[in-house]
Amino acid sequence: MKVRFALESPQEPTQETPPGQPAEGPQDAPREPILVLPPALTAYVLLIAIIHLRVLLPVEWEEWTIDVFGFIPKRYDTTLLDVTFPGGAGARVWTFVTYSLLHANLSHIGFNVLWLLPFGSALARRFGPLRFYLFMAVTAAAGALAHLVTHEHALAPMIGASASVSGTMAAAMRFAFVKGSFLSFSRGDADAAAKVPALSLWRALRNGRVLAFLAIWFGVNIIFGIGSLPVGMEEGQSVAWQAHIGGFFAGLILFALFDPVPRRESDAAAALSKPPN
């Protein structure tokens, strides 16, 4: 025998179902799991995984791939008159983006994908495929530029999508804490959560939760960067934390150029999610 107890408010009498009609339960709004990957992000992750199959190539070919498509600051050193790098003049252009599709190992890929799940998913749904891919390319280039400025004569190739991942995290902060968004205390389905009105950069930088996120993000990067704690990297490799910061600032500042959702500043400000009482 099953016994079920129900607590009812004495002020609200229960309504009986008329004979011959099936009983209807409460209608709850469907809530799509927030980590269901949109097609654009799924394709991006699959591309990274396919490119990583390069590790199955002979060592000489794998090294050639890194030299041609990885970002090497020394390639842009104007004092080198007689030194040439694989890829020629074209590599001076495409490596600003292609380096982000190469990774050191599966741990490196997994660490980046882990952060892309919440932030990249929301951004891919909000931007759509074309804008999302262009955004990833621009933030990758910004990360490469920051790395070039701080490692002008470095010969070691830089690889990994961390600059672009940092850019998605920064861009998502422009709408993540608005009521109904994916990090708010009350949200709808994943598509609706990704398309709430965004905050202006100025208002976002005055929001307490955004500032807390920025403080934590910069603190973690300083610890793992300056402290030489290479998460997901092999021994002897280092974290290009300056590239992370370059991608992060690009995502934070350039978000509005990619955002197709009309920004109603007053609506977004009024809808800032508050903790439940």
PyMOL commands that set and color helices and strands:
alter all, ss='L'
color gray80, all
select helices_A, chain A and resi 39-56+59-69+73-76+88-101+106-127+129-150+162-172+190-194+201-204+208-226+241-258+265-270
alter helices_A, ss='H'
color red, helices_A
deselect
rebuild
show_as cartoon
